[in-house]
Amino acid sequence: ADLILPNYTEAQILLQRQPQTELLTDEAAQALADAIEAGRAVLDNPEATQKEVDDAAMAIVEAMNNSVLMANKTRLAQLIEIVNQLTEDKYTASTWKVCEEKLAQANAVMDDLNATQQQVNDAYEELLNAMVGLQLKAQKAALKSALDIARTILYSADEYVESTIKGLSELVAEGEALYYNDEATQSEVDEMAKALLEAAMKARKLADKSALQSAVEKAEAIDLTLYTTDSANGLSNALLSAKQMLADADLSEDDQAKVDDAAATLTKAIDDLILKTSDSDSDSSENNGSSNESTSSGESDPTDESNPAGPTTGDSDVLVIAL
């Protein structure tokens, strides 16, 4: 029988090709290099069978078919450079944390020489979404100013009408919590600042009643029995009105004019008091006594011209003068 030599043609052709392994991933380049080396060993073996030659050729073909081109990481590298220029203190903690995690993943893909294009693309998309999702910390200067104004009111709450600052303390507590919340949005901060300022604008200081209080104390110390009825009644009425105004806890600075008027009215009533005179008192008493005495004795008033009785003739008390 004739000796049939193996057909080396296909294997030789494959071995003569010089694939550009620099475009392949390290793993794919190594697999192809191993297949080529094994094929050359078969060709150099004079005792190699046709099956060994065919298997070597097929191994090279499979290595070439399974070769993975090195992924294009240009866009990912550019995005990583942009994210590295961002500063943490400008963004909320939660969104910055997400961005940091995606940046670490992207750097790992960049360092992985066997990363596929799909892995590179996924890392790029995730890092881009994290960067776009970064949320700037809210600007809180206006909120701080509003809180300072509200706190000033609360520090001197006893100087304000209670009903006008109701709920302000709770609102300040909410505002302070928002101020120290790094996750607060600009919209939330702006709305709180507005609410605090509106509440502060509603606060009203208590009316100054010091002059009215002094007038009331002065009036209460007066003995009204020493004064005429009309003037005493005038003071009593003014004093009653003034006391009612003193007791009204809702009178604010907006009502200051009314308080001042009440104090002026009471002061005038004090000034207008008229003392009872001793003459008028004694005259009144004597008149009342004479009237009572005449009535009780039954005697007629000799000065009363309506009395028909005159001096009688023969009366020893009558002096007769002859002409």
TAKANOR-V763140 format. One record per residue. N is the residue number from 1. SS is DSSP state (alpha for helix, beta for strand, coil for the rest). PHI is phi as a letter, one per 30 degrees, with the letter a starting at -180 (999 if undefined). OMEGA is omega in whole degrees, 0 to 359 (none if undefined). Layout:
n=(N	N)
ss=(SS	SS)
phi=(PHI	PHI)
omega=(OMEGA	OMEGA)
//
This chain:
n=(1	2	3	4	5	6	7	8	9	10	11	12	13	14	15	16	17	18	19	20	21	22	23	24	25	26	27	28	29	30	31	32	33	34	35	36	37	38	39	40	41	42	43	44	45	46	47	48	49	50	51	52	53	54	55	56	57	58	59	60	61	62	63	64	65	66	67	68	69	70	71	72	73	74	75	76	77	78	79	80	81	82	83	84	85	86	87	88	89	90	91	92	93	94	95	96	97	98	99	100	101	102	103	104	105	106	107	108	109	110	111	112	113	114	115	116	117	118	119	120	121	122	123	124	125	126	127	128	129	130	131	132	133	134	135	136	137	138	139	140	141	142	143	144	145	146	147	148	149	150	151	152	153	154	155	156	157	158	159	160	161	162	163	164	165	166	167	168	169	170	171	172	173	174	175	176	177	178	179	180	181	182	183	184	185	186	187	188	189	190	191	192	193	194	195	196	197	198	199	200	201	202	203	204	205	206	207	208	209	210	211	212	213	214	215	216	217	218	219	220	221	222	223	224	225	226	227	228	229	230	231	232	233	234	235	236	237	238	239	240	241	242	243	244	245	246	247	248	249	250	251	252	253	254	255	256	257	258	259	260	261	262	263	264	265	266	267	268	269	270	271	272	273	274	275	276	277	278	279	280	281	282	283	284	285	286	287	288	289	290	291	292	293	294	295	296	297	298	299	300	301	302	303	304	305	306	307	308	309	310	311	312	313	314	315	316	317	318	319	320	321	322	323)
ss=(coil	coil	coil	coil	coil	coil	coil	coil	alpha	alpha	alpha	alpha	alpha	alpha	alpha	alpha	coil	coil	coil	coil	alpha	alpha	alpha	beta	coil	alpha	alpha	alpha	alpha	alpha	alpha	alpha	alpha	alpha	alpha	alpha	alpha	alpha	alpha	alpha	alpha	alpha	alpha	coil	coil	coil	coil	coil	coil	alpha	alpha	alpha	alpha	alpha	alpha	alpha	alpha	alpha	alpha	alpha	alpha	alpha	alpha	alpha	alpha	coil	coil	coil	beta	coil	coil	coil	coil	alpha	alpha	alpha	alpha	alpha	alpha	alpha	alpha	alpha	alpha	alpha	coil	coil	coil	alpha	alpha	alpha	beta	coil	alpha	alpha	alpha	alpha	alpha	alpha	alpha	alpha	alpha	alpha	alpha	alpha	alpha	alpha	alpha	alpha	alpha	alpha	alpha	coil	coil	coil	coil	coil	alpha	alpha	alpha	alpha	alpha	alpha	alpha	alpha	alpha	alpha	alpha	alpha	alpha	alpha	alpha	alpha	coil	coil	coil	beta	coil	coil	coil	coil	alpha	alpha	alpha	alpha	alpha	alpha	alpha	alpha	alpha	alpha	alpha	alpha	alpha	alpha	alpha	coil	alpha	alpha	alpha	beta	coil	alpha	alpha	alpha	coil	coil	coil	alpha	alpha	alpha	alpha	alpha	alpha	alpha	alpha	alpha	alpha	alpha	alpha	coil	coil	coil	coil	coil	coil	alpha	alpha	alpha	alpha	alpha	alpha	alpha	alpha	alpha	alpha	alpha	alpha	alpha	alpha	alpha	alpha	alpha	coil	coil	beta	beta	coil	coil	coil	alpha	alpha	alpha	alpha	alpha	alpha	alpha	alpha	alpha	alpha	alpha	coil	coil	coil	alpha	alpha	alpha	beta	coil	alpha	alpha	alpha	alpha	alpha	alpha	alpha	alpha	alpha	alpha	alpha	alpha	alpha	alpha	alpha	alpha	alpha	alpha	alpha	coil	coil	coil	coil	beta	alpha	alpha	alpha	alpha	alpha	alpha	alpha	alpha	alpha	alpha	alpha	alpha	alpha	alpha	alpha	alpha	alpha	alpha	alpha	coil	coil	coil	beta	coil	coil	alpha	alpha	alpha	alpha	alpha	alpha	alpha	alpha	alpha	alpha	alpha	alpha	alpha	alpha	alpha	alpha	alpha	alpha	alpha	alpha	coil	coil	coil	coil	coil	coil	coil	coil	coil	coil	coil	coil	coil	coil	coil	coil	coil	coil	coil	coil	coil	coil	coil	coil	coil	coil)
phi=(999	d	d	c	d	d	d	c	e	d	d	d	d	d	d	d	d	c	d	d	d	d	c	c	d	e	d	d	d	d	d	d	d	d	d	d	d	d	d	d	d	d	d	d	c	d	c	d	d	d	d	d	d	d	d	d	d	d	d	d	d	d	d	d	d	c	d	c	d	d	d	d	c	d	d	d	d	d	d	d	d	d	d	d	d	d	c	d	d	d	b	d	d	d	d	d	d	d	d	d	d	d	d	d	d	d	d	d	d	d	d	d	d	c	d	d	d	d	d	d	d	d	d	d	d	d	d	d	d	d	d	d	d	d	c	d	d	d	d	c	d	d	d	d	d	d	d	d	d	d	d	e	d	d	d	b	e	d	c	c	d	e	d	d	c	d	i	d	d	d	d	d	d	d	d	d	d	d	d	c	c	d	c	d	d	d	d	d	d	d	d	d	d	d	d	d	d	d	d	d	d	d	d	b	d	d	d	d	c	d	d	d	d	d	d	d	d	d	d	d	d	d	d	d	d	d	b	d	d	d	d	d	d	d	d	d	d	d	d	d	d	d	d	d	d	d	d	d	d	c	d	c	e	d	c	e	d	d	d	d	d	d	d	d	d	d	d	d	d	d	d	d	d	c	d	d	d	d	d	d	d	d	e	d	d	d	d	d	d	d	d	d	d	d	d	d	d	i	d	c	d	d	c	d	d	d	d	d	d	b	d	c	d	j	d	d	d	c	c	c	c	d	c)
omega=(179	179	179	180	179	178	183	191	184	181	180	179	181	182	180	179	180	181	180	185	180	177	182	172	181	182	181	179	180	180	179	179	179	181	180	180	178	179	179	178	179	180	181	181	182	180	181	180	178	180	180	178	180	180	180	179	180	180	179	179	180	179	178	180	182	181	179	179	178	184	176	186	185	182	181	179	180	180	178	179	179	182	180	180	180	179	187	189	181	189	179	186	184	182	177	179	178	181	178	180	181	177	179	178	179	178	178	178	178	182	182	182	179	180	179	179	179	178	178	180	179	180	179	182	181	179	179	180	179	179	179	182	178	182	179	174	182	173	192	181	181	179	179	179	180	178	179	180	182	179	178	178	183	179	179	184	181	178	185	175	187	184	183	178	179	179	182	180	179	180	177	179	178	180	179	178	180	181	182	178	182	182	181	179	179	180	179	181	181	180	179	179	179	181	180	180	179	179	179	180	180	181	181	177	177	176	178	184	184	180	179	179	180	180	179	180	179	181	182	181	183	175	185	180	180	187	181	185	183	182	178	178	178	179	180	180	180	180	179	179	180	179	178	180	176	183	182	183	183	179	183	177	177	182	185	181	180	179	180	178	180	179	180	180	180	179	179	179	177	180	183	179	180	179	172	180	181	179	183	179	182	178	182	181	181	180	181	181	181	182	182	182	180	183	184	183	179	180	180	180	183	179	181	183	180	180	184	184	178	179	181	180	179	179	185	182	184	178	181	179	180	178	none)
//
